[in-house]
Amino acid sequence: MGKKDEVKAGADQLPATAYPWAEEIANSISHGIGLVFGIVGLVLLLVQAVNDGAGVTAITSYSLYGGSMILLFLASTLYHAIPHQRAKHWLKKFDHCAIYLLIAGTYTPFLLVGLDSPLARGLMVVIWGLALFGVIFKLAFAHRFEVLSLVTYLTMGWLSLIVIYQLAMRLDVGGVTLLAVGAWFIR
């Protein structure tokens, strides 16, 4: 068996996509639209923050949030748009890694700008530590130990209960409503 045959045999062993062709196209388009909205939203958010005189912490927090959202939509768009199985194998890993980063990125403005307390900063360390663990875990053990992966995602999400009361006291009704609606859709 030659080198070319080994590469082909390895590519054949990669899992095929779980999505039908039409669904892959729909996912590519919808996630691509999300990517465009993410880019536009981040630009508008940063312009508004600068116009409001936001400090470095706020601008950095907003950038981490927007950047993690853009990364997620980019990874997902590429995963669904590129049919090559070897590429899909890696893009699926990056897509799953981006979920950890988006969870941590979403926490960042709420904790560092909205609360800015020792508890919030401590929770930030835990959340970003779990995100880093999740990224390394997914890169090393993709498609294995799915229960541990799910537990990590859920733990990151449910850790918000530690500061939910403080957030509810700091946010107005609109902010609490948007936070609850976002949590509902992500669940």
N, C-alpha and C positions, 0 to 999 in steps of 0.2 A: 504494500500500500504506500503510495507516494505522498509527498507533503500536501499536494492539492487535494487528494482524497481524504486526508486527515482533517483538513479545514472543512471540507464539505460534510464529512461525517459529524463533526462537531456542531456545525450549523444546523444539521438535521435534528439534533437532539435538543435544540432550544425549543421551549414551549411556543406553540403558535398562539396568536392573539385569541382572546376569548370573545372578541366582538365580531359580528358580521361586517362585511365590507361597507354597507350603507351606514351602519352605526358608527364605524370608524370615521367616515366622512363627516357625519353630523357632529361627532365629538370634536373632530379637528376644527370645524368651522365655529362651533359654539365656544370652544376654549380659546380659539384665535380671537374671537370677538371679546371674550373676557380679558385676554392679553391687551388688546387695544384699549379697552375701558380702564384696565389697571394702570397702563402708562399715562393715559390722559388724567385719570383720577389722582395719581401721584403728583403729576406736574401741578394740577390745580391745588392740591393740598399744600404743597410746598410753597407755591406762590402766595396763597392765603396766609400761611404761617409766617412767611417773611414780611408780608404787608401788615400783619398784626404784631410784629416785633417779637416773634417767638425766639426763645433762646436756643442754644446749641443742643441741649438735651431734647427739646421738643422736635427740632428739625431732624436730629439723628433718629429719634424714635419713629417719627413719621416715615423717614426714609427706609428704616428697617421694615416697617409694616408694608409700605408700598413695594419695596424691592422684593420682599418674600412673596407677595401676591403675584407680582410680575414673573418671578422665577417659577412659581407653581403653574401658572397658565402657560408659560413658555414650555416647560417640561412636558406638560400634559398635551399641549398642541402638537409638539414634535412626536411624542409617543404615538398618538393616534394618527398622525399624518404620514409617518414614514413606514412603509410596508416591510422593509428589510428586517428579517427576524433577528439577526445579530444586533442591529441597531436598536430594535425594540427591546431586546433583553436589557441593554444598558439604559435606555430611556425610561423603562419602567422603574428601574432602580432610582433614577434621578427624580422621577415623578413622585415616588413614595418618600424620598428624602425631602423633597420640597414641601410635603405635607407637614413634617416636623418643623421645618423652618417657618412655614406660614402660621402654625399655631403659636410658636414663640414670638414671631413678628407681630401677631395680633395682640398679644399680651403687652408688648413693649410700651406703646403710648398710654395704655390704661394704667399701667403700674408706675411708669417713670414720670408721666406728665399728670395724669389724673389723680394719682395718690401720692407719689413721691414721699414715701415713709420708709423707715427701716424694714418693716414687714414687707412692703412692696418690693424694695430692692433685694431682700433675701429671696423672695419668691421668684424674682427675675433670674437670679443665679440658678435656682433649682430648675426653672422652666428651660433656660438656655442650656443647662447641663443635660437635661433630658433630651432636648433637641439634638445636641451634639452626639449623645449616646445613640439616639435613633438613626442619625445619618450614618455613623460608623457601623452600626448594627445592620442597616439595610445594605450598605455597600459590601459588607463581609458575608452576610447570610441571607441575601435576597431570595425570596420564594421559600424560605424555611422559617420555622419558629413563628408562624403567623399569629399564634395566640399571644406570644410575648410582644410582638409588634402592636397588636390591637390594644393590649393592656397599657403599653406606653402611650399610645395616642389618647386613650381614655383617661389615663392618669393626668396627662398634661391638661386636658380639657377640664376635668373635675377639680383640679387644684384651684380653679377660680373661686370655688366656694369659700376658700380661706379668706378672701377679701371681698366677697360679694356684698356684705353689709356696708363696708366702707365705700365701695363703688356706688352703691345705691344712694348713699348719703351725699356723695360728691357730684353725681350726674343729675341733670334735670330729667324730667319725665321722657322727653324725646330721646335722650341718650340711653336711658334704661330700656326703653322700648326697642331701639335699634340693636342694643346688645342682646336682648332676649330673642329678637327675631333672627339675628345672626346665629346665635347658639342653636336655635330651633332648626335652621336650615343645615347647619354643619353636622348636627347629631347624626 
